Amino acid sequence: MIKLSVVVPVYNEEGTIITLLRKISDVVIEGVEVEVIVVDDGSKDSSRRLLEENPGLYATLISQPNGGKGSAVKTGLRAATGDYVLFQDADLEYDPADYTRLLKPVLLYNADVVMGSRFIAPEFTRVFYFWHKVGNAFISLFFNLLNNTTFTDIYSCYLLYRRSLINPDRLETLGWEQHAEILSRCLSGAKSLYEVPISYHGRGYDEGKKIKAYHVFAVLWAILRFRFIR
């Protein structure tokens, strides 16, 4: 039996968090136990109340003052007890129905890292911003050049990895670049890397999307920095 820890950072997601957790609860994969860890990062809406009213939808709920998504991720990783970790945004851009695909390389080939890609023949992808796609392609190319890998979408939310690869107390970043740091550090000990197609229902800025073009500079610096630290 493999245990999967799903880390769900939450900040003002009252409209989606319960639906998201119910979708996770609906996922049943033979040979896999799912542990859901929800970190409420100081939400100002009714997210925390809704979570407290639905304790059957998660294994662990942690509430903390607002420190940003990176802080919530580190808190969730410290609480994780699974063999593998998977990140899950609370906004329904990514569908837990894809967990089966993400875990297939683990169950069949003992994979250390599995990335979900929005760009390799997913069942569906919401048409989103052109320059975001260009930026994603450039970031992935830069990462691949430095690490001799062939990822198509390193900034997908769905990064699944063997928990022993990352010590959360060693993570140095808290911003958008944290994802690049985690993937870079994973590569230090990972031998078996896979990528699988996932579906994507991206939000627009009017729906709460937060990432901006200038965030790419911190991401590129993190890729460069943690490649050579490794």
N, CA, C and O of each residue as an XYZ file, in Angstrom:
920
protein
N       0.840     -1.200      0.000
C       0.000      0.000      0.000
C       0.875      1.250      0.000
O       1.770      1.382      0.835
N       0.624      2.157     -0.923
C       1.327      3.433     -0.995
C       0.461      4.508     -0.346
O      -0.749      4.561     -0.568
N       1.088      5.360      0.454
C       0.370      6.472      1.069
C       0.747      7.770      0.367
O       1.926      8.103      0.240
N      -0.266      8.493     -0.084
C      -0.079      9.762     -0.784
C      -0.575     10.908      0.081
O      -1.737     10.920      0.486
N       0.290     11.870      0.367
C      -0.107     13.075      1.098
C      -0.426     14.177      0.091
O       0.442     14.590     -0.679
N      -1.660     14.647      0.099
C      -2.082     15.739     -0.779
C      -2.111     17.017      0.040
O      -2.898     17.140      0.978
N      -1.258     17.967     -0.311
C      -1.145     19.222      0.419
C      -1.975     20.287     -0.297
O      -1.755     20.572     -1.474
N      -2.929     20.868      0.426
C      -3.864     21.840     -0.156
C      -3.744     23.178      0.576
O      -4.338     23.344      1.642
N      -2.986     24.140      0.026
C      -2.961     25.476      0.625
C      -4.258     26.213      0.279
O      -4.752     26.127     -0.846
N      -4.799     26.934      1.257
C      -6.076     27.626      1.051
C      -5.963     29.073      1.515
O      -5.510     29.357      2.624
N      -6.387     29.979      0.636
C      -6.510     31.387      1.033
C      -7.718     31.982      0.310
O      -7.690     32.184     -0.904
N      -8.762     32.256      1.062
C      -9.985     32.857      0.518
C     -10.557     32.061     -0.663
O     -10.750     32.597     -1.754
N     -10.818     30.790     -0.422
C     -11.360     29.918     -1.471
C     -12.719     29.359     -1.056
O     -13.002     28.184     -1.290
N     -13.564     30.195     -0.438
C     -14.855     29.720      0.048
C     -15.743     29.171     -1.061
O     -16.587     28.312     -0.805
N     -15.567     29.647     -2.280
C     -16.424     29.206     -3.370
C     -16.075     27.855     -3.949
O     -16.882     27.256     -4.659
N     -14.855     27.354     -3.648
C     -14.407     26.117     -4.295
C     -13.873     25.050     -3.352
O     -13.829     23.879     -3.729
N     -13.464     25.411     -2.135
C     -12.704     24.465     -1.316
C     -13.489     23.198     -0.984
O     -12.915     22.110     -1.036
N     -14.756     23.291     -0.651
C     -15.503     22.085     -0.288
C     -15.742     21.209     -1.514
O     -15.650     19.984     -1.437
N     -16.045     21.832     -2.627
C     -16.197     21.063     -3.876
C     -14.902     20.337     -4.204
O     -14.920     19.167     -4.586
N     -13.780     21.029     -4.057
C     -12.478     20.426     -4.334
C     -12.213     19.227     -3.432
O     -11.791     18.173     -3.908
N     -12.457     19.380     -2.140
C     -12.199     18.284     -1.206
C     -13.127     17.100     -1.459
O     -12.724     15.951     -1.276
N     -14.353     17.363     -1.872
C     -15.253     16.269     -2.223
C     -14.754     15.521     -3.460
O     -14.887     14.300     -3.551
N     -14.185     16.252     -4.397
C     -13.610     15.605     -5.577
C     -12.445     14.701     -5.190
O     -12.291     13.607     -5.732
N     -11.624     15.169     -4.248
C     -10.524     14.329     -3.777
C     -11.068     13.074     -3.093
O     -10.547     11.976     -3.289
N     -12.114     13.248     -2.293
C     -12.717     12.103     -1.587
C     -13.263     11.064     -2.558
O     -13.318      9.877     -2.238
N     -13.663     11.508     -3.733
C     -14.213     10.596     -4.733
C     -13.147      9.753     -5.418
O     -13.463      8.775     -6.096
N     -11.888     10.129     -5.241
C     -10.796      9.405     -5.899
C     -10.499      8.114     -5.134
O     -10.148      8.151     -3.955
N     -10.639      6.995     -5.803
C     -10.314      5.699     -5.216
C      -9.353      4.984     -6.161
O      -9.700      4.686     -7.304
N      -8.144      4.712     -5.674
C      -7.122      4.055     -6.484
C      -6.632      2.835     -5.721
O      -6.167      2.953     -4.587
N      -6.733      1.686     -6.326
C      -6.321      0.448     -5.672
C      -4.846      0.508     -5.302
O      -3.999      0.836     -6.134
N      -4.549      0.190     -4.058
C      -3.170      0.185     -3.585
C      -2.666      1.527     -3.106
O      -1.481      1.680     -2.811
N      -3.574      2.524     -3.022
C      -3.163      3.873     -2.619
C      -4.071      4.389     -1.498
O      -5.296      4.373     -1.619
N      -3.450      4.845     -0.411
C      -4.156      5.535      0.662
C      -3.881      7.025      0.525
O      -2.728      7.431      0.379
N      -4.918      7.839      0.569
C      -4.767      9.283      0.387
C      -4.939     10.008      1.718
O      -5.944      9.837      2.409
N      -3.945     10.817      2.062
C      -3.974     11.666      3.252
C      -4.087     13.113      2.784
O      -3.196     13.606      2.092
N      -5.157     13.792      3.146
C      -5.376     15.174      2.722
C      -5.001     16.122      3.854
O      -5.547     16.041      4.955
N      -4.065     17.020      3.570
C      -3.606     18.012      4.546
C      -3.981     19.391      4.025
O      -3.472     19.827      2.993
N      -4.867     20.076      4.735
C      -5.331     21.399      4.331
C      -4.677     22.442      5.234
O      -4.701     22.323      6.459
N      -4.097     23.460      4.613
C      -3.481     24.555      5.364
C      -4.216     25.842      5.023
O      -4.109     26.360      3.911
N      -4.960     26.347      5.995
C      -5.648     27.629      5.800
C      -4.686     28.751      6.164
O      -4.280     28.898      7.317
N      -4.331     29.536      5.157
C      -3.301     30.552      5.313
C      -3.916     31.908      5.669
O      -3.726     32.898      4.961
N      -4.645     31.929      6.764
C      -5.221     33.180      7.248
C      -6.339     33.730      6.386
O      -6.446     34.943      6.205
N      -7.174     32.850      5.852
C      -8.288     33.299      5.001
C      -9.155     34.318      5.730
O      -9.393     34.207      6.932
N      -9.623     35.317      4.975
C     -10.482     36.352      5.531
C     -11.954     36.133      5.197
O     -12.821     36.859      5.684
N     -12.232     35.130      4.364
C     -13.620     34.811      4.029
C     -14.087     33.647      4.908
O     -13.564     33.457      6.006
N     -15.048     32.883      4.445
C     -15.591     31.795      5.274
C     -14.908     30.449      5.033
O     -15.439     29.414      5.435
N     -13.734     30.445      4.382
C     -13.045     29.183      4.089
C     -12.806     28.365      5.351
O     -13.102     27.171      5.380
N     -12.274     28.995      6.392
C     -11.953     28.253      7.614
C     -13.207     27.674      8.254
O     -13.206     26.524      8.693
N     -14.270     28.458      8.309
C     -15.518     27.956      8.892
C     -16.035     26.753      8.118
O     -16.441     25.756      8.714
N     -16.021     26.840      6.801
C     -16.486     25.730      5.967
C     -15.643     24.480      6.200
O     -16.167     23.367      6.248
N     -14.342     24.672      6.341
C     -13.459     23.537      6.605
C     -13.760     22.901      7.956
O     -13.828     21.678      8.072
N     -13.935     23.724      8.959
C     -14.220     23.194     10.298
C     -15.564     22.482     10.354
O     -15.759     21.595     11.185
N     -16.489     22.860      9.481
C     -17.805     22.208      9.430
C     -17.785     20.902      8.644
O     -18.772     20.166      8.647
N     -16.673     20.607      7.971
C     -16.586     19.397      7.141
C     -15.318     18.606      7.446
O     -14.503     18.395      6.548
N     -15.129     18.162      8.693
C     -13.887     17.485      9.081
C     -13.680     16.134      8.411
O     -12.566     15.610      8.403
N     -14.736     15.571      7.853
C     -14.596     14.273      7.198
C     -13.925     14.340      5.842
O     -13.670     13.305      5.227
N     -13.631     15.555      5.361
C     -13.063     15.714      4.025
C     -11.540     15.821      4.017
O     -10.940     16.003      2.958
N     -10.914     15.710      5.180
C      -9.450     15.817      5.243
C      -8.950     15.064      6.463
O      -9.713     14.747      7.375
N      -7.659     14.785      6.461
C      -7.044     14.129      7.612
C      -6.541     15.145      8.616
O      -6.617     14.932      9.826
N      -6.017     16.275      8.094
C      -5.407     17.290      8.952
C      -5.788     18.671      8.454
O      -5.718     18.949      7.257
N      -6.193     19.541      9.381
C      -6.432     20.946      9.074
C      -5.522     21.786      9.952
O      -5.534     21.671     11.177
N      -4.732     22.635      9.303
C      -3.830     23.537     10.016
C      -4.205     24.963      9.647
O      -4.321     25.295      8.467
N      -4.396     25.806     10.655
C      -4.677     27.220     10.423
C      -3.480     28.033     10.882
O      -2.935     27.798     11.961
N      -3.072     28.991     10.059
C      -1.923     29.818     10.398
C      -2.169     31.250      9.944
O      -3.016     31.480      9.081
N      -1.443     32.222     10.508
C      -1.537     33.594     10.004
C      -1.061     33.642      8.558
O      -0.249     32.816      8.139
N      -1.559     34.594      7.807
C      -1.218     34.676      6.386
C       0.277     34.880      6.179
O       0.850     35.879      6.614
N       0.895     33.917      5.507
C       2.320     34.007      5.186
C       2.594     33.782      3.721
O       3.750     33.749      3.299
N       1.520     33.623      2.923
C       1.680     33.350      1.503
C       1.656     31.858      1.219
O       1.798     31.033      2.122
N       1.472     31.527     -0.065
C       1.336     30.127     -0.448
C       2.575     29.309     -0.079
O       2.463     28.168      0.367
N       3.754     29.903     -0.269
C       4.979     29.161      0.030
C       5.072     28.757      1.487
O       5.523     27.657      1.805
N       4.647     29.643      2.374
C       4.629     29.317      3.798
C       3.639     28.204      4.082
O       3.929     27.301      4.867
N       2.464     28.259      3.447
C       1.459     27.212      3.638
C       1.962     25.866      3.121
O       1.706     24.827      3.729
N       2.677     25.889      2.000
C       3.241     24.653      1.452
C       4.220     24.034      2.444
O       4.154     22.833      2.706
N       5.124     24.835      2.999
C       6.096     24.307      3.964
C       5.399     23.725      5.193
O       5.799     22.678      5.701
N       4.365     24.401      5.664
C       3.607     23.898      6.809
C       2.973     22.553      6.480
O       3.023     21.623      7.285
N       2.375     22.451      5.290
C       1.757     21.199      4.880
C       2.764     20.074      4.727
O       2.485     18.931      5.089
N       3.937     20.395      4.188
C       4.973     19.370      4.008
C       5.476     18.848      5.346
O       5.780     17.663      5.477
N       5.564     19.721      6.334
C       6.013     19.270      7.662
C       5.010     18.297      8.278
O       5.390     17.426      9.060
N       3.733     18.442      7.930
C       2.694     17.578      8.501
C       2.506     16.283      7.716
O       1.869     15.350      8.205
N       3.054     16.219      6.507
C       2.833     15.059      5.638
C       3.517     13.810      6.186
O       4.630     13.872      6.708
N       2.826     12.670      6.057
C       3.386     11.395      6.517
C       3.411     10.345      5.406
O       3.788      9.198      5.648
N       3.014     10.724      4.203
C       2.918      9.755      3.116
C       4.251      9.384      2.506
O       5.275     10.015      2.770
N       4.219      8.343      1.683
C       5.403      7.959      0.906
C       5.661      8.974     -0.201
O       6.805      9.228     -0.579
N       4.577      9.548     -0.711
C       4.657     10.538     -1.788
C       3.859     11.773     -1.397
O       2.950     11.713     -0.569
N       4.222     12.898     -2.015
C       3.537     14.167     -1.805
C       3.014     14.668     -3.145
O       3.673     14.522     -4.174
N       1.822     15.261     -3.121
C       1.245     15.902     -4.304
C       0.652     17.230     -3.879
O      -0.018     17.317     -2.850
N       0.898     18.272     -4.674
C       0.313     19.582     -4.391
C      -1.009     19.725     -5.132
O      -1.154     19.288     -6.274
N      -1.975     20.351     -4.450
C      -3.302     20.561     -5.034
C      -3.770     21.979     -4.730
O      -3.967     22.328     -3.566
N      -3.952     22.803     -5.769
C      -4.548     24.123     -5.564
C      -6.019     23.961     -5.207
O      -6.651     22.972     -5.576
N      -6.554     24.936     -4.488
C      -7.930     24.852     -3.988
C      -8.951     25.471     -4.928
O     -10.135     25.525     -4.595
N      -8.521     25.940     -6.094
C      -9.401     26.750     -6.944
C     -10.042     26.003     -8.110
O     -10.700     26.620     -8.947
N      -9.860     24.681     -8.175
C     -10.471     23.834     -9.214
C      -9.863     24.010    -10.601
O     -10.446     23.556    -11.586
N      -8.695     24.664    -10.701
C      -8.010     24.699    -12.001
C      -7.525     23.297    -12.382
O      -7.448     22.950    -13.561
N      -7.204     22.514    -11.375
C      -6.689     21.157    -11.593
C      -7.655     20.154    -10.969
O      -8.163     20.368     -9.868
N      -7.901     19.061    -11.685
C      -8.951     18.115    -11.318
C      -8.366     16.871    -10.647
O      -7.549     16.178    -11.253
N      -8.771     16.574     -9.404
C      -8.288     15.370     -8.731
C      -8.563     14.063     -9.490
O      -7.960     13.035     -9.183
N      -9.455     14.095    -10.462
C      -9.673     12.895    -11.275
C      -8.384     12.455    -11.969
O      -8.255     11.298    -12.370
N      -7.438     13.373    -12.108
C      -6.158     13.042    -12.750
C      -5.182     12.340    -11.815
O      -4.097     11.960    -12.255
N      -5.528     12.151    -10.536
C      -4.625     11.451     -9.623
C      -4.291     10.047    -10.131
O      -3.175      9.560     -9.953
N      -5.268      9.411    -10.761
C      -5.029      8.059    -11.276
C      -3.893      8.062    -12.287
O      -3.026      7.188    -12.261
N      -3.899      9.052    -13.181
C      -2.819      9.166    -14.164
C      -1.482      9.466    -13.497
O      -0.454      8.887    -13.850
N      -1.509     10.374    -12.532
C      -0.268     10.766    -11.879
C       0.376      9.611    -11.120
O       1.601      9.511    -11.049
N      -0.447      8.752    -10.560
C       0.087      7.649     -9.762
C       0.457      6.418    -10.589
O       1.130      5.517    -10.089
N       0.031      6.374    -11.823
C       0.318      5.183    -12.638
C       1.816      4.905    -12.768
O       2.219      3.752    -12.609
N       2.676      5.918    -13.055
C       4.116      5.625    -13.114
C       4.697      5.176    -11.773
O       5.688      4.446    -11.740
N       4.092      5.606    -10.680
C       4.539      5.168     -9.356
C       4.193      3.697     -9.156
O       5.036      2.907     -8.730
N       2.966      3.339     -9.461
C       2.508      1.973     -9.237
C       3.144      0.974    -10.192
O       3.398     -0.173     -9.825
N       3.399      1.416    -11.415
C       3.956      0.502    -12.423
C       5.478      0.490    -12.459
O       6.090     -0.553    -12.690
N       6.095      1.665    -12.228
C       7.536      1.780    -12.462
C       8.308      2.348    -11.272
O       9.493      2.659    -11.391
N       7.640      2.482    -10.130
C       8.311      2.968     -8.926
C       8.939      4.344     -9.149
O      10.052      4.604     -8.692
N       8.226      5.219     -9.850
C       8.743      6.548    -10.178
C       9.044      7.350     -8.919
O       8.375      7.205     -7.897
N      10.064      8.200     -9.013
C      10.410      9.096     -7.915
C       9.698     10.438     -8.047
O       9.297     11.034     -7.048
N       9.542     10.914     -9.290
C       8.909     12.199     -9.570
C       7.966     12.034    -10.747
O       8.318     11.410    -11.749
N       6.771     12.589    -10.630
C       5.815     12.611    -11.749
C       5.279     14.035    -11.884
O       4.726     14.589    -10.934
N       5.447     14.617    -13.060
C       4.892     15.935    -13.349
C       3.631     15.780    -14.178
O       3.592     14.973    -15.106
N       2.613     16.536    -13.856
C       1.429     16.603    -14.700
C       1.617     17.707    -15.724
O       1.956     18.835    -15.365
N       1.402     17.398    -16.991
C       1.604     18.390    -18.051
C       0.288     18.753    -18.724
O      -0.506     17.887    -19.092
N       0.081     20.064    -18.876
C      -1.104     20.569    -19.579
C      -0.915     20.573    -21.083
O      -1.829     20.931    -21.826
N       0.276     20.173    -21.542
C       0.617     20.359    -22.946
C       0.851     19.064    -23.715
O       1.193     19.120    -24.897
N       0.682     17.904    -23.093
C       0.882     16.647    -23.827
C      -0.434     15.874    -23.904
O      -0.658     14.921    -23.157
N      -1.286     16.299    -24.813
C      -2.533     15.604    -25.147
C      -3.459     15.380    -23.958
O      -3.880     14.247    -23.726
N      -3.790     16.419    -23.199
C      -4.784     16.251    -22.141
C      -6.168     16.036    -22.726
O      -6.403     16.314    -23.903
N      -7.083     15.543    -21.905
C      -8.455     15.341    -22.369
C      -9.082     16.676    -22.754
O      -9.800     16.766    -23.750
N      -8.810     17.710    -21.965
C      -9.257     19.055    -22.325
C      -8.374     20.074    -21.616
O      -7.798     19.788    -20.566
N      -8.274     21.255    -22.194
C      -7.566     22.381    -21.589
C      -8.325     23.650    -21.929
O      -8.593     23.918    -23.100
N      -8.668     24.421    -20.935
C      -9.308     25.702    -21.191
C      -8.315     26.628    -21.903
O      -7.167     26.747    -21.476
N      -8.743     27.271    -22.965
C      -7.885     28.214    -23.664
C      -7.565     29.365    -22.720
O      -8.460     30.004    -22.168
N      -6.249     29.619    -22.545
C      -5.871     30.672    -21.611
C      -4.895     31.636    -22.269
O      -4.821     31.689    -23.496
N      -4.154     32.390    -21.489
C      -3.380     33.503    -22.018
C      -2.185     33.050    -22.847
O      -1.404     32.207    -22.408
N      -2.043     33.614    -24.054
C      -0.951     33.252    -24.963
C       0.410     33.445    -24.309
O       1.270     32.566    -24.383
N       0.606     34.597    -23.666
C       1.922     34.884    -23.117
C       2.231     34.019    -21.897
O       3.398     33.802    -21.572
N       1.204     33.530    -21.228
C       1.444     32.557    -20.153
C       2.002     31.259    -20.740
O       2.905     30.648    -20.170
N       1.458     30.850    -21.875
C       1.951     29.618    -22.503
C       3.384     29.799    -22.994
O       4.216     28.904    -22.854
N       3.660     30.964    -23.569
C       5.030     31.255    -24.001
C       5.970     31.242    -22.800
O       7.053     30.661    -22.853
N       5.542     31.890    -21.716
C       6.361     31.919    -20.511
C       6.615     30.545    -19.945
O       7.736     30.229    -19.547
N       5.563     29.708    -19.905
C       5.720     28.332    -19.424
C       6.715     27.555    -20.278
O       7.557     26.820    -19.761
N       6.607     27.729    -21.594
C       7.514     27.018    -22.505
C       8.955     27.462    -22.288
O       9.872     26.640    -22.297
N       9.153     28.765    -22.094
C      10.505     29.286    -21.894
C      11.094     28.795    -20.574
O      12.253     28.382    -20.516
N      10.283     28.845    -19.512
C      10.761     28.376    -18.209
C      11.131     26.891    -18.271
O      12.164     26.476    -17.746
N      10.283     26.109    -18.913
C      10.559     24.663    -19.026
C      11.814     24.412    -19.848
O      12.616     23.543    -19.507
N      11.991     25.171    -20.936
C      13.193     25.020    -21.769
C      14.444     25.358    -20.959
O      15.436     24.631    -21.011
N      14.397     26.441    -20.223
C      15.544     26.861    -19.413
C      15.885     25.791    -18.382
O      17.053     25.455    -18.185
N      14.855     25.258    -17.726
C      15.070     24.199    -16.732
C      15.687     22.958    -17.400
O      16.636     22.373    -16.878
N      15.150     22.577    -18.532
C      15.640     21.381    -19.224
C      17.078     21.536    -19.684
O      17.858     20.588    -19.597
N      17.445     22.723    -20.175
C      18.814     22.965    -20.620
C      19.804     22.797    -19.469
O      20.886     22.236    -19.647
N      19.429     23.282    -18.305
C      20.339     23.224    -17.166
C      20.377     21.850    -16.505
O      21.377     21.476    -15.893
N      19.281     21.099    -16.632
C      19.177     19.835    -15.894
C      19.176     18.601    -16.780
O      19.072     17.481    -16.282
N      19.292     18.796    -18.094
C      19.309     17.675    -19.041
C      18.063     16.803    -18.892
O      18.145     15.577    -18.818
N      16.897     17.478    -18.850
C      15.616     16.787    -18.747
C      14.743     17.169    -19.939
O      15.152     17.969    -20.781
N      13.548     16.600    -20.011
C      12.665     16.854    -21.160
C      11.241     17.191    -20.718
O      10.282     16.846    -21.408
N      11.098     17.857    -19.580
C       9.771     18.255    -19.113
C       9.129     19.237    -20.094
O       9.818     20.047    -20.713
N       7.816     19.156    -20.227
C       7.095     20.091    -21.101
C       6.361     21.173    -20.324
O       5.899     22.148    -20.917
N       6.243     21.019    -18.991
C       5.394     21.942    -18.232
C       5.798     21.928    -16.763
O       5.071     21.390    -15.927
N       6.952     22.515    -16.439
C       7.437     22.386    -15.059
C       6.628     23.224    -14.079
O       6.715     23.007    -12.871
N       5.829     24.194    -14.582
C       5.050     25.015    -13.662
C       3.581     24.632    -13.594
O       2.721     25.454    -13.279
N       3.310     23.370    -13.896
C       2.019     22.786    -13.555
C       1.941     22.637    -12.041
O       2.950     22.365    -11.390
N       0.763     22.812    -11.484
C       0.583     22.600    -10.044
C       0.893     21.159     -9.657
O       1.426     20.902     -8.578
N       0.560     20.228    -10.532
C       0.649     18.817    -10.172
C       2.077     18.290    -10.273
O       2.514     17.777    -11.303
N       2.776     18.441     -9.161
C       4.096     17.841     -8.969
C       3.956     16.800     -7.867
O       3.625     17.124     -6.727
N       4.211     15.556     -8.220
C       4.143     14.435     -7.282
C       5.556     13.896     -7.110
O       6.250     13.652     -8.096
N       5.984     13.711     -5.877
C       7.351     13.234     -5.669
C       7.445     12.394     -4.402
O       6.601     12.476     -3.510
N       8.494     11.587     -4.352
C       8.762     10.771     -3.175
C       9.130     11.698     -2.007
O      10.057     12.500     -2.127
N       8.422     11.596     -0.899
C       8.566     12.566      0.191
C       9.981     12.629      0.735
O      10.423     13.686      1.185
N      10.691     11.524      0.701
C      12.050     11.490      1.244
C      13.030     12.365      0.462
O      14.142     12.615      0.928
N      12.628     12.831     -0.721
C      13.523     13.649     -1.539
C      13.655     15.082     -1.028
O      14.635     15.760     -1.339
N      12.686     15.548     -0.252
C      12.664     16.945      0.167
C      12.521     17.061      1.689
O      11.609     16.487      2.284
N      13.432     17.806      2.300
C      13.295     18.205      3.700
C      12.706     19.611      3.703
O      13.391     20.557      3.315
N      11.452     19.775      4.131
C      10.824     21.098      4.050
C      11.561     22.182      4.827
O      11.457     23.363      4.496
N      12.303     21.787      5.854
C      13.029     22.782      6.638
C      14.237     23.339      5.894
O      14.819     24.340      6.312
N      14.611     22.701      4.804
C      15.729     23.199      3.997
C      15.264     24.110      2.865
O      16.089     24.752      2.214
N      13.969     24.175      2.623
C      13.473     25.045      1.563
C      13.736     26.500      1.927
O      13.494     26.922      3.058
N      14.235     27.263      0.955
C      14.669     28.630      1.214
C      13.708     29.681      0.663
O      13.760     30.837      1.082
N      12.844     29.303     -0.257
C      11.994     30.284     -0.931
C      10.543     30.147     -0.491
O      10.107     29.090     -0.036
N       9.800     31.259     -0.642
C       8.392     31.274     -0.254
C       7.496     31.811     -1.363
O       6.273     31.719     -1.256
N       8.066     32.364     -2.414
C       7.281     32.969     -3.484
C       6.979     31.984     -4.603
O       7.044     30.769     -4.411
N       6.647     32.525     -5.785
C       6.330     31.681     -6.932
C       7.499     30.790     -7.321
O       7.309     29.739     -7.933
N       8.710     31.212     -6.964
C       9.904     30.442     -7.319
C      10.062     29.178     -6.488
O      10.915     28.346     -6.798
N       9.256     29.013     -5.434
C       9.396     27.835     -4.579
C       9.196     26.536     -5.350
O       9.874     25.542     -5.087
N       8.268     26.544     -6.298
C       8.002     25.344     -7.097
C       9.269     24.900     -7.826
O       9.578     23.711     -7.885
N      10.007     25.887     -8.387
C      11.258     25.566     -9.086
C      12.296     25.017     -8.119
O      13.051     24.108     -8.464
N      12.335     25.567     -6.913
C      13.279     25.050     -5.922
C      12.958     23.601     -5.569
O      13.856     22.763     -5.503
N      11.688     23.308     -5.342
C      11.307     21.944     -4.960
C      11.649     20.954     -6.066
O      12.221     19.898     -5.795
N      11.303     21.284     -7.311
C      11.603     20.367     -8.411
C      13.118     20.212     -8.573
O      13.605     19.106     -8.806
N      13.855     21.305     -8.451
C      15.314     21.227     -8.577
C      15.913     20.332     -7.491
O      16.787     19.511     -7.768
N      15.439     20.495     -6.266
C      15.958     19.666     -5.178
C      15.566     18.204     -5.340
O      16.327     17.310     -4.969
N      14.385     17.959     -5.892
C      13.965     16.579     -6.147
C      14.954     15.858     -7.051
O      15.235     14.674     -6.864
N      15.472     16.579     -8.025
C      16.360     15.961     -9.005
C      17.673     15.494     -8.398
O      18.379     14.680     -8.993
N      18.005     16.006     -7.213
C      19.250     15.583     -6.566
C      19.241     14.093     -6.244
O      20.266     13.421     -6.361
N      18.084     13.582     -5.840
C      18.024     12.178     -5.439
C      17.153     11.309     -6.312
O      17.146     10.088     -6.160
N      16.417     11.916     -7.225
C      15.484     11.152     -8.057
C      16.214     10.442     -9.197
O      17.100     11.011     -9.833
N      15.832      9.208     -9.437
C      16.406      8.433    -10.537
C      15.396      8.200    -11.655
O      15.768      8.037    -12.817
N      14.120      8.186    -11.292
C      13.074      7.833    -12.252
C      12.065      8.970    -12.345
O      11.300      9.198    -11.407
N      12.057      9.685    -13.467
C      11.210     10.861    -13.674
C      10.194     10.585    -14.776
O      10.531     10.022    -15.817
N       8.951     10.984    -14.537
C       7.892     10.767    -15.529
C       7.042     12.032    -15.676
O       7.066     12.928    -14.832
N       6.296     12.067    -16.770
C       5.362     13.149    -17.040
C       4.096     12.531    -17.620
O       4.168     11.622    -18.447
N       2.940     13.021    -17.191
C       1.673     12.483    -17.688
C       0.753     13.642    -18.071
O       0.883     14.729    -17.509
N      -0.172     13.439    -19.009
C      -1.103     14.511    -19.380
C      -2.153     14.729    -18.311
O      -2.661     13.781    -17.713
N      -2.472     16.002    -18.078
C      -3.550     16.355    -17.145
C      -4.451     17.397    -17.805
O      -4.026     18.115    -18.710
N      -5.677     17.470    -17.348
C      -6.611     18.482    -17.836
C      -6.429     19.773    -17.036
O      -5.900     19.765    -15.925
N      -6.878     20.872    -17.624
C      -6.645     22.179    -16.996
C      -7.813     23.104    -17.271
O      -8.225     23.297    -18.414
N      -8.347     23.682    -16.175
C      -9.426     24.651    -16.299
C      -8.943     25.949    -15.661
O      -9.310     26.276    -14.532
N      -8.115     26.681    -16.403
C      -7.453     27.857    -15.860
C      -8.409     28.998    -15.558
O      -9.411     29.192    -16.246
N      -8.077     29.752    -14.510
C      -8.853     30.939    -14.159
C      -8.309     32.155    -14.897
O      -7.134     32.202    -15.259
N      -9.177     33.134    -15.113
C      -8.749     34.430    -15.607
C      -8.425     35.345    -14.437
O      -8.684     35.003    -13.283
N      -7.858     36.507    -14.735
C      -7.530     37.450    -13.667
C      -8.786     37.952    -12.965
O      -8.758     38.256    -11.772
N      -9.884     38.036    -13.706
C     -11.131     38.466    -13.085
C     -11.716     37.402    -12.166
O     -12.629     37.676    -11.387
N     -11.177     36.172    -12.265
C     -11.629     35.071    -11.413
C     -10.656     34.797    -10.266
O     -10.849     33.861     -9.489
N      -9.618     35.615    -10.167
C      -8.718     35.480     -9.022
C      -7.303     35.044     -9.331
O      -6.507     34.871     -8.408
N      -6.957     34.859    -10.603
C      -5.597     34.451    -10.936
C      -4.613     35.529    -10.495
O      -4.887     36.719    -10.648
N      -3.449     35.114     -9.939
C      -2.550     36.080     -9.319
C      -1.191     36.197     -9.995
O      -0.559     37.249     -9.891
N      -0.719     35.172    -10.677
C       0.637     35.209    -11.211
C       0.761     36.290    -12.289
O      -0.135     36.468    -13.115
N       1.898     37.012    -12.264
C       2.159     38.091    -13.209
C       3.465     37.820    -13.962
O       4.260     36.972    -13.557
N       3.676     38.555    -15.066
C       4.842     38.337    -15.917
C       6.152     38.531    -15.143
O       7.118     37.805    -15.377
N       6.191     39.494    -14.230
C       7.453     39.776    -13.544
C       7.892     38.641    -12.618
O       9.057     38.585    -12.225
N       6.978     37.737    -12.265
C       7.354     36.607    -11.413
C       8.349     35.674    -12.098
O       9.047     34.907    -11.435
N       8.409     35.743    -13.422
C       9.286     34.834    -14.162
C      10.752     35.057    -13.795
O      11.538     34.111    -13.840
N      11.135     36.267    -13.437
C      12.543     36.549    -13.143
C      13.001     35.807    -11.887
O      14.098     35.249    -11.861
N      12.170     35.801    -10.856
C      12.513     35.060     -9.639
C      12.555     33.564     -9.915
O      13.381     32.847     -9.350
N      11.661     33.088    -10.788
C      11.629     31.665    -11.131
C      12.913     31.263    -11.861
O      13.522     30.245    -11.533
N      13.319     32.056    -12.840
C      14.537     31.747    -13.601
C      15.768     31.772    -12.693
O      16.650     30.923    -12.819
N      15.827     32.739    -11.785
C      16.952     32.807    -10.869
C      16.977     31.575     -9.962
O      18.044     31.027     -9.686
N      15.804     31.142     -9.500
C      15.749     29.951     -8.645
C      16.216     28.711     -9.406
O      16.951     27.890     -8.858
N      15.796     28.572    -10.660
C      16.226     27.422    -11.465
C      17.743     27.405    -11.589
O      18.378     26.364    -11.420
N      18.318     28.571    -11.884
C      19.770     28.679    -12.037
C      20.479     28.425    -10.717
O      21.438     27.657    -10.648
N      19.996     29.076     -9.677
C      20.645     28.972     -8.373
C      20.635     27.570     -7.823
O      21.669     27.065     -7.385
N      19.477     26.929     -7.839
C      19.373     25.613     -7.204
C      19.939     24.504     -8.085
O      20.219     23.410     -7.595
N      20.107     24.769     -9.355
C      20.829     23.801    -10.194
C      22.282     23.709     -9.744
O      22.835     22.613     -9.657
N      22.892     24.828     -9.464
C      24.318     24.792     -9.125
C      24.555     24.542     -7.646
O      25.629     24.078     -7.265
N      23.579     24.839     -6.814
C      23.685     24.400     -5.421
C      23.665     22.881     -5.363
O      24.367     22.268     -4.559
N      22.836     22.270     -6.244
C      22.768     20.820     -6.258
C      24.077     20.220     -6.745
O      24.205     18.998     -6.823
